[in-house]
Amino acid sequence: MTAQPFEKTALKYILKDCILPFKWAFFFCLLLVFTESAVYNALNWLFAQLVDCIKAGQTPQVLHRAFWIIGIIILCHIINIFLPKQVLMFRQKRLYFPIQEKIYGRALAYIFAHSVNYIINKQTGTLLAKTNQINNQQAVVSMLINGFWAVITDIGLTIILLATINIWLALLFVGFAILVALVNYLANKASSRLSKMESKSFSLYNGWLVDAISNIRLVKQYNRLAYEKKRLSTLLAQYIRIKAKTTLVWFVSYTGVGAVVHMSSILLLAFSVFLFASSKISIGNIVFVLLTLNTGFMWLMDLCVLYRHFENNLSYTQAGLAPFNDKHDIVDMPSAKTLHARRGAIEFIDVSFAYPHHKKMFNHFNLTIKPHEKLGIVGLSGNGKTTLINLLQRAYDISGGTILIDNQDIKTVTQQSLHQNLAVILQDTVLFHRSVAENIAYGRQNASFKSIKQAAVQASADEFIEALPEGYQSKVGERGCKLSGGEKQRIAIARAILQNAPILILDEATSSLDSRSEAKVADALHQLMKNHTVIAIAHRLSTLKQMDRIVYLEHGQIVESGTFDELKNIKNGKFATLWKLQQLEKEK
């Protein structure tokens, strides 16, 4: 199934991608919060009724009513002991955690569905930061439930109860609530732009920080610690300046809102005393108004803080949505089928391709590779060798022509099945910071330990693996840093042997090794290449002597083709010239 993008705006993303799939749990959370608010307001009203009972005297009827009120108050307190904890547990278990699991799953699926080219052109740290940013949804959803909805229900219930006491009290409260909300809106409007700048600044700082830590070895190797610290300090200082300015604007706004809230409270209380003096409300009603002022207006005052945090979290989430809306440049066709490559024949037919903003790398390029043929590709840097195997792996889509594997167009098959039929060994072997066994079995997850060990033996890797502290369960370090170059290459070969794909791609697989390591790896590669179609790129021409055929690429075209001996003996030939140069360098 194709990974779907998220909504482009943060609010739509929260509503459609986070809340809608869990709408019933969300609505139940709203109901629980409403119940909490109803119990709390009921307590205020019951206290007011109890005061009126006490004032009425000690008649049996009044005392009976007072005991009933006290009993209900006790019940409300018992509910208040347990209900908030149950509400919290329900929100976490049925809403927040499931949303987080779903969003992380979708986010990772969408990132992984991007092409390799897209991902390598983005900072890994930035992508990680963006994933964390969109998972800030819990804070936003919590504010919708515990913040805005709690305010709405509390104020709504307060207005209803005030209306039962005196309609003018209720209308005055509504008027003050609208005034406070308006001041809130105007105050937060001023800090909204700064909040977005703050979020963007923090995202930039976080991305650079993760990138620097991820490449700490390179940073130290090139003595760039001072540069990285200076850069990070500059970004952090920029973020702090914006945050300080945002805080100042918020402080001024909050002070203004506070002044309006307190003035409203005084006026409402004065009006209540006037109504009491006019015998229109009871002393218990004044108690209720006092309790209401401590809750209702405080809720309104907190709206300033709540709205600011909501804006900040929404801006923070918005800043993270970009990679999850970028269009995937390499996608499976809706009718894509599974690639079945039994023979391993490869054809490049009239292929044209150019990198963005560059001249064409290939223009009507043609190449046929027979089943089980061992083909070497040579040429100077920048003439299309690596690009050719990238096109075969569909790391990029061609602009014209066709690439076939066993007469199946690679554009019409699923990328997953395409990659399952290609085993790739690169110059810079990529290993995960996991056990040796896990790295060998990466291309065949259900492989038994016996199969893993057998592949290692074939790759001449078993001996050094067994000598490791924990054998096949030894961790190899980040990117295989605990192993030598030759050891990493032999693990990569064992991985390719276990995968047993019909097509093997070697891209400078031995160029970074010393002579001793190269000899061991070459023996392992010789075993691996049997009964496979092989495409081998090499600058060191001596490694291609076993190839059935070698092609020389220049400007995206084949200018020479033949066996090693045939090309070596062409007078003034490009391959022959390159071979002579390498022999001279070897003799020095």
C-alpha positions, 0 to 999 in steps of 0.5 A, a space after each residue: 500500500 502506498 504511504 499517504 501524505 499528511 494534511 498540509 496544515 497543522 490544524 487539519 493534520 491534528 483533526 483529520 490524521 490524529 483525532 478522526 481515526 480515534 473519534 469515539 475515544 476522543 468524544 468519550 474523553 470530552 464527555 469525561 472532562 464535561 463530567 469532571 466540570 459538572 461535578 466541580 460546579 455542582 460542588 460550588 452550587 451545593 456549598 451555596 445551598 448549604 450556606 442558605 440552609 445554615 442561615 435558615 435556622 435549625 428546624 428539622 426540615 432544614 437540618 434534614 436538607 442540610 444532611 442530604 446536601 452534605 451527603 451529596 458533597 461527600 459523594 462529589 468529593 469521592 468522585 473527584 478522588 477517582 474520576 481525574 485519575 480514570 480520565 488520565 488513564 483513559 486518555 493515555 491508553 485509548 487516545 494518546 498512545 494509539 495516536 502516537 503509534 499510528 503517527 510514528 508508523 505513518 511518518 516512518 512509512 512516508 519517509 522510507 517511501 522517499 527515494 534514496 536521492 531525496 533522503 541523502 539530500 536531506 539532513 538525517 537530523 532534520 528528518 528525525 527532528 521533523 518526525 518528533 515535531 509532528 508527534 507533538 500532536 499529544 500536546 495539541 490534542 491534550 490542549 483541545 481536551 483539557 484546555 479549550 474544552 474544559 474552559 468551554 464546559 466550565 464557563 458554560 455550566 457557570 453561565 447556566 447556574 448563574 442564570 438560575 440565580 439571576 439572569 442579569 448576573 449571567 448576562 454580565 458574566 457573559 459580557 465580561 467573558 467576551 471582553 476577556 476573550 477579545 483581549 486574549 485574542 488581540 494579545 496573542 495575535 501579537 505573539 503569533 508571528 514570533 511563535 512561528 519564528 521561535 519554532 522554525 529557529 529551534 527546528 534549525 538548531 535541533 537539526 544541526 545538533 543531531 547532524 553534528 553528533 551523528 558525524 562526531 568522528 568526522 568532526 574530530 578527525 578534521 578538527 572542526 569542534 570549534 566550528 560546530 560549537 560556534 555554529 550551534 552557539 549562533 543558532 542557539 543564541 538566535 533561538 534564545 533571542 526570539 524566545 526572549 522577545 516572545 516571552 516579553 510580548 507574552 508577559 505584557 499581554 498576560 498582564 493586560 489580560 490579568 488587569 481586565 480579569 480582576 476588574 471584571 471580578 470586582 464589578 461582578 462581585 459588586 453587582 452581586 452585593 447590590 442584588 443581595 442588598 435589593 433582596 434579589 439573591 441570597 447569601 448563599 448565592 453570593 458564596 456561589 458567585 465568589 466561588 465562581 470568580 475563583 474558577 470561571 474568571 481564572 479559566 478565562 485568565 488562563 486562556 491567555 497562557 493556553 492559547 499561547 502554548 497552543 499556538 506554539 505547539 501548533 507552529 512547532 507541529 506545522 514546521 514538521 509537516 514539510 517532509 510528509 507532504 513532499 511528493 515521492 519521486 519514485 513510486 510504484 505504478 498502481 498495477 505494479 507486479 512482482 518481478 520474477 528474475 530467474 535468469 538475470 538477463 538485463 537490457 538497457 534499451 534506448 535509455 536517456 537520463 539527466 540529473 536535475 539541472 545537469 546535461 544528459 548523462 545518457 542519451 539513447 544508451 543501449 546495453 545487453 547483459 546475458 544471463 549469468 554474464 560477468 560484466 565489468 564497467 570502467 571509465 573515468 569518474 563522472 562518465 556514468 558508471 555508478 549512475 548506470 547501476 543506480 538506474 538499474 536499482 531505480 534510485 532514479 527514473 529514466 526520462 526515456 527508454 526502457 530497462 528490462 530484467 528478464 523481459 520485465 520493465 523495472 518501472 512496471 514491477 514493485 520496488 520491493 521485488 526489484 531490490 529483492 532480486 539485486 544484491 549490492 556490495 559497495 566500496 563503503 560497506 554499510 553495517 548497522 550497529 547490531 550483531 554480526 548475525 543480524 547484519 548478515 541476515 539483513 537481506 533474508 530475515 527468516 534465515 536460520 543460524 546454520 544458513 548465516 554461518 554457512 554464508 559466513 564460511 563461504 565469504 571467508 568470514 567465519 574465522 574472524 567472526 568466531 574470534 570476536 568476544 561474542 562471536 556472531 552475537 558481537 555488536 559491530 559498532 556504528 556503521 561497523 566501526 569495530 571491524 576492519 575494511 576487509 572484515 566489513 566487506 566479507 560480512 557484506 559478501 556473506 549478506 549477499 550470499 545469503 540473499 542469493 539474488 540472481 543479479 549481483 552488483 559490485 561498486 568498487 567493492 575492493 578498491 579501499 582494501 589493502 593487498 592482503 584483505 583484497 586477496 581474501 575478499 577476491 576469493 570470497 567474491 569469486 565464490 559469490 559470482 558463480 551462477 549469478 549475473 554480475 555487474 562490477 565497477 572498478 577503477 583497479 582494472 586488475 580486479 576485472 580479469 575474471 569478467 566475461 566482458 568489459 565495457 568502457 564508458 565515456 560521456 554516457 556511451 560505450 566506446 570500447 567493449 571486449 574481454 580483458 585481454 582484447 581491450 588491453 591489447 588495443 593500440 592507443 585504446 582507452 582501456 589499454 591506456 588506463 591499464 598502462 598508467 596503472 601498471 606504471 603507478 604500481 611499479 613506482 
